Amino acid sequence: AELLWAEAACGPVRLSLGIPDLVAQGHLVQGRVSWIRHNAPVSTEHRRWSPTAYKELVSECAQRNKALSEAARRHVSDGKRVLVDCWRVGHARRLVASLRALRVNAALMVGSTPHATRWKALDDLVSGKIDVVVATLLGEGVDIPALDVVINAEGGKESASAVQRLRNLTKSQDKEEAIIVDVVDHHHARLAKWTAERRKMYRGLGFKGA
């Protein structure tokens, strides 16, 4: 529908370039996927997928959140600017608390965060005043060239929105690659399927490590 609307307004598509094309032409930096693992036990309670299953196996999964927080801390220790993408506000709040417990200076950005506070958090991330932004709302239209690492905390399946959340592909001074941290979820069949779909998506984008 969006493509039809664009063609009606601007005329037919003359040239379509994907992320691999833009990387090859030097407009974007090369993406690299870093996979992390956790030791959450395989679920035997949620035979059918549901919002409750997502809540318990993703947003409230202690082992998974620990692995995510430790990955963020490692990249901060390497001097990287880190964005953590979440779907649920509760998940974002848990990760901010976990990061702060690890003495990582993390800021929360959700729908209720005032616009002025959102922009200040991003400015502080770029300037180094804070280490990590954990957000539920940085999707299409938000560009952060200085961002080094995006951590996909929400899991989920391959989708256009998953690609749009990769806010670190834009070129910036001295940035040689964009690091995407993702999770190998093994503790439910649905999550394992989504992990495989995301891996296929990254391969299609030409990312290293996929």
N, C-alpha and C positions, 0 to 999 in steps of 0.2 A: 504494500500500500504506500509506504514512504517513497519507494522508487517511482511509482506511477505519479505521485504528487510532484516529485522533483522534475520528472520529465514534462509534465504539464506546464510547470512554471518556467523551466529553463530550456526545454528541448531534449532531444534524445541523447543518451549517453554516448560520447565519442571515444572515451578512454577510461578504462577501469584499472586502477592500480591497487594491489594489496600490500600488506605489510612487507612481505619478502621483496617486492619490487622497490618499495620506498627505502628499505635497508640497502639494497644493491645500488641504488642511485645516490646514497649518502644522505638522505633526508631524515632517516631514523637510525638509531644505533641497534646493534645486534642484541637480540634477547637471549638470555640463558636461564634455563629452569633448574632450580636447586630443590630436589625432593627431600622432604623430611619424613621420618617415621615416628610412630608412637607405639606404646605397648598396651593400648586399651584392649580388653578381652573381647572376643567375638560375641556379639549379642545373640542371645537365645530367646529373648522376650519379645522382640519386635519382628514377628514373622511378616506382618504387613506394614508397609511404609505409611507414615503419618506425621503430622506436625510434631506430635509428642516424641516420635522416634528421632526426628531431627534435633529437637531440643536436647534430648538426653544423650544422643550419640555424637553431636557436633558442638552445639553452643555451650552445653554444660559438661562436656566430657573433660574431666580433670587431666587425664594423661595427654590428650590431644592439645589442650590449651597450654599445658606445661611445655610441650615440644615447640609450639608456636612462639611462646614467650622467649624461650631460650634461643631460638633461631633469630628472633629480632635482636636480642641482646648481643649475639655474636656479630651481627652485621653492624650494630652501633659501635661495638668495640673496634671494628675495622674502619671506623670513620664514615660510615654510610648513612644517608638520610633514608628513613624507612616509613612506608605507609602500610598499614594493616587494613585490609578490606573485610568488612563483616556484613552480614545480612540483617541480623537482629540486634536491637539496641542492647539487650541484656548480655549478649555475647561480647559486644564491644566493651561494655562496662567491666565485665570479668577480665578481659584481656588487659585493659588499662590497669586494673588493680594488681594483676599478676606481674605486669611489667614494672610497676612502681615498687612492688615487693622485691624485685631484682635490682632496684635502684636505677631503673631506666626512666628518664624524664619523658613521660608519655602524655599526650593530650587527647581528649575525647571529642569527636565531631559527629553529631547525630542530627536528626531533623529538628529537634528543639533547640539546638545551639544557635544563638543569634548570629546573623550574617557577619557582623563586625568581628565577633569572636572567631568565626571560622577563618576569615582572611588573616587575622592576626596569628592564628595557629599555623597556617601555611607559611606565613612570612617568618615566623620563629623557627619553623622546621628548616627552611632554606638557609636562614642565617646561623643555625646551629644552637639557638637558645633552647630548643627542645630536640629530643632525639627521634621520637616516633609520634606519628598521628594515627590513631585508630578511628576509622570512619565507617559509616554506613551509607554515605551519600555522594562519594566522589566518583561519578560516572562520566557519561558523555559530556563533552564541553569543558571539562576541567583539565588544564594542561600544566604540568609541573616539571619543566625541563631539568631542574636541579635534583630531582628525585632519583635515587639510586636503586632502591629495592621496593618492590611491591609484594606483600605477603597475602596470599589468598587464604584467609581463615575460614571463609564460608563454605568451601567445598563446592558443591553444586555441579551441574552438568555443563557441558560445552554450550555456549550461547553467545549471541552478539554482545550482551551486556558484560559477559566475562572478558571479552576482548576490549571493550570500551574502558574497563577498569584498569587496564595496563597503562597507567599514567606516566611511566618512566621511560618510554621508548624515544621521547624527543631528545634531540641532541643538546648537549650542554658542554661547556668548557671542561676538558680533561676527562669526560665520561667516555669510556671505551665500550661498555656494554650495559644492558639493563638486566638486572637480576630479578627473576620472578620466583618466589618461594611458594611451593605447593605441598600438599600433604598426601601421602600414600595412605588412603583409608582402606582398611582391610576388615573392619569389625562389623560390617553388614554388607550383604550382597548388593543393595542399592548404592551404597557409598563406593564400593569397589568398582561398580559399573561406571559411576560418575568419574572416578579417578581415571579409568581407562579412556573415557570420552575426552577428558581434559588433556590427557597425554597426546591423544590423536590430534586435538586442536592445536597444541603447541608445535607438534611436528609439521602440521600444515602451514603454520606461520613461519617455519624455518628456524625455530629456536634451538639452540644447542642444549644438550642435556635432556631433551624430551624422550 
